[in-house]
């Protein structure tokens, strides 16, 4: 049997909606790490951000914090 290939990893985040009412009551954000032709355990992939509800942040550091969570969980993502 050939070595299994890790093609994608999905991180799902949720939080209360913003106070302006421009998103749903609860916001959902999925950040997927994908690779169409290599193994994520050996090579870096790319990120796909998806949200069906909107995702609110107060500063860019909040988004960076989420990306840091992913960076720590996936080898080679920033190489």
Buried (B, 14 or more C-beta within 10 A) or exposed (E): EEEEEBBEBEBEEEBEBBEEEEBBEEBBBBBBBEBEEBBBEEEBBEBEEEBEBEBBBEEEEEBEEBBEEBBEEBEBBEE
